Amino acid sequence: MRSGVRLGVDVGKARVGLSRSDLHGMLATPIETVPRTLPEGEIVLSSDILRIAEVQRELDAIEVVVGLPLALSGAETASTADARHFATALQLALTVPVRLVDERLSTVSAQSALRSSGKKAKSHRPVIDQVAAVIILQHALDSERGMGTPPGTTLSPNEGL
């Protein structure tokens, strides 16, 4: 298992959830929810991208793990394209790798976890994206620990353009 903090990202239409790992890559915890400002179809350094880059630098994270929302069948969807687009813009703002990992059902799992913790649905909205980012990152950490290799795929420089 590689040593170093990882940053987890759950890309949504309105908000982006952030999580982080500990230095040893054992446990993911929530950080914050960032309002989504990256325009669709554009690769720009928008305020959400800049905030995530700032958090990455503050934590000295060795990589950023972005959830890739695939259909249950494994097929790509409009949300998959949006996440790839977001990850491409993010890669331009970073000097560390951006990895794409399968995040099927992470938001559903996050909603279920919040419901079972007794949180009312109305109070979920501010934290659901953070919990989804925790689930994405924890899955990536567990996968790396089990397989011995980094999870998902590294974003290629022209992917999503």
PLY file of the C-alpha trace (Angstrom):
ply
format ascii 1.0
element vertex 161
property float x
property float y
property float z
element edge 160
property int vertex1
property int vertex2
end_header
0.00 0.00 0.00
1.40 3.36 -1.00
1.78 5.94 1.75
0.16 9.35 1.38
-3.13 11.19 1.66
-5.63 10.70 -1.15
-8.48 13.07 -2.01
-11.85 11.59 -3.03
-14.27 13.45 -5.31
-17.96 12.79 -5.99
-19.05 14.89 -8.98
-22.69 15.97 -9.01
-24.65 18.39 -11.16
-25.05 20.96 -8.36
-22.39 19.99 -5.81
-19.06 18.21 -5.52
-18.35 16.12 -2.42
-14.82 15.86 -1.06
-13.24 13.29 1.23
-9.70 12.49 2.31
-7.75 9.52 3.53
-5.30 9.30 6.37
-1.57 9.20 5.56
-1.55 5.38 5.59
-4.51 4.99 3.20
-6.64 3.12 5.70
-9.69 5.31 6.29
-11.65 7.88 4.28
-13.37 10.79 6.05
-15.56 13.65 4.74
-14.11 17.13 4.19
-16.60 19.47 2.54
-19.13 20.04 -0.21
-18.17 22.48 -2.95
-20.83 24.20 -5.09
-20.51 23.04 -8.71
-19.53 25.88 -11.05
-17.75 24.16 -13.96
-19.86 24.84 -17.07
-20.78 21.77 -19.11
-18.75 21.43 -22.29
-15.98 23.79 -21.17
-12.57 22.97 -19.74
-11.82 25.96 -17.54
-10.37 26.63 -14.11
-13.69 27.38 -12.43
-14.06 28.12 -8.71
-14.94 24.49 -7.85
-11.87 23.18 -9.67
-9.68 25.81 -8.01
-11.07 24.95 -4.54
-10.37 21.24 -5.01
-6.83 22.05 -6.21
-6.38 24.21 -3.10
-7.54 21.37 -0.82
-5.21 18.94 -2.62
-2.25 21.27 -1.99
-3.25 21.92 1.66
-3.40 18.17 2.35
-0.38 17.42 0.16
-2.48 14.62 -1.37
-0.56 12.24 -3.61
-3.53 11.73 -5.95
-7.17 12.60 -6.51
-9.73 9.82 -6.93
-12.79 10.85 -8.95
-15.87 8.63 -9.01
-16.95 7.47 -12.46
-20.72 6.88 -12.48
-21.35 3.95 -14.79
-24.74 2.34 -15.44
-25.34 -0.92 -13.57
-24.59 -2.72 -16.85
-21.18 -1.02 -16.96
-22.18 1.21 -19.86
-21.29 4.88 -19.92
-23.99 7.49 -19.40
-24.34 11.29 -19.61
-23.18 11.42 -15.97
-20.10 9.39 -16.90
-19.21 11.92 -19.60
-19.78 14.77 -17.13
-17.48 13.17 -14.54
-14.78 12.60 -17.18
-15.12 16.23 -18.28
-14.81 17.42 -14.67
-11.80 15.16 -14.03
-10.09 16.50 -17.17
-10.53 20.09 -15.99
-9.30 19.07 -12.54
-6.20 17.39 -13.98
-5.25 20.69 -15.64
-5.19 22.38 -12.22
-3.14 19.68 -10.48
0.39 18.33 -10.53
-0.68 14.96 -9.06
-2.50 12.15 -10.86
-6.28 12.03 -11.17
-7.65 8.49 -11.06
-11.11 7.48 -12.26
-12.79 4.70 -10.25
-16.12 2.96 -10.71
-18.65 4.51 -8.33
-21.79 2.56 -9.17
-24.39 2.99 -6.42
-22.20 5.25 -4.22
-24.92 7.90 -3.88
-27.55 5.24 -3.19
-25.25 3.74 -0.53
-24.67 7.21 0.94
-28.41 7.89 1.14
-29.00 4.53 2.78
-26.24 5.14 5.34
-27.64 8.56 6.23
-31.18 7.17 6.55
-30.02 4.38 8.81
-28.17 6.90 10.99
-31.48 8.63 11.70
-30.88 11.74 9.57
-33.97 13.27 7.99
-33.99 13.34 4.17
-34.11 17.15 4.13
-30.88 17.32 6.15
-29.12 14.87 3.79
-28.58 17.34 0.98
-25.62 19.24 2.50
-23.69 16.06 3.34
-24.82 13.42 0.83
-22.06 14.37 -1.62
-19.41 14.14 1.11
-20.66 10.71 2.18
-20.63 9.55 -1.45
-17.04 10.84 -1.77
-16.12 8.86 1.37
-17.66 5.70 -0.11
-15.80 6.21 -3.43
-12.46 6.81 -1.72
-12.86 4.01 0.84
-13.66 1.58 -1.97
-10.51 2.73 -3.81
-8.38 2.34 -0.66
-9.78 -1.13 0.06
-9.23 -2.15 -3.56
-5.60 -1.02 -3.51
-4.97 -2.78 -0.22
-6.53 -6.01 -1.55
-5.06 -5.98 -5.06
-1.72 -4.32 -4.35
-2.13 -1.90 -7.26
-3.64 1.59 -7.51
-7.38 1.51 -8.25
-9.15 2.50 -11.45
-7.38 4.22 -14.31
-5.20 7.29 -14.50
-6.77 10.03 -16.55
-4.99 10.45 -19.84
-4.12 14.06 -20.73
-6.62 14.32 -23.62
-9.43 12.29 -22.09
-12.74 14.13 -21.97
-11.66 16.90 -24.36
0 1
1 2
2 3
3 4
4 5
5 6
6 7
7 8
8 9
9 10
10 11
11 12
12 13
13 14
14 15
15 16
16 17
17 18
18 19
19 20
20 21
21 22
22 23
23 24
24 25
25 26
26 27
27 28
28 29
29 30
30 31
31 32
32 33
33 34
34 35
35 36
36 37
37 38
38 39
39 40
40 41
41 42
42 43
43 44
44 45
45 46
46 47
47 48
48 49
49 50
50 51
51 52
52 53
53 54
54 55
55 56
56 57
57 58
58 59
59 60
60 61
61 62
62 63
63 64
64 65
65 66
66 67
67 68
68 69
69 70
70 71
71 72
72 73
73 74
74 75
75 76
76 77
77 78
78 79
79 80
80 81
81 82
82 83
83 84
84 85
85 86
86 87
87 88
88 89
89 90
90 91
91 92
92 93
93 94
94 95
95 96
96 97
97 98
98 99
99 100
100 101
101 102
102 103
103 104
104 105
105 106
106 107
107 108
108 109
109 110
110 111
111 112
112 113
113 114
114 115
115 116
116 117
117 118
118 119
119 120
120 121
121 122
122 123
123 124
124 125
125 126
126 127
127 128
128 129
129 130
130 131
131 132
132 133
133 134
134 135
135 136
136 137
137 138
138 139
139 140
140 141
141 142
142 143
143 144
144 145
145 146
146 147
147 148
148 149
149 150
150 151
151 152
152 153
153 154
154 155
155 156
156 157
157 158
158 159
159 160
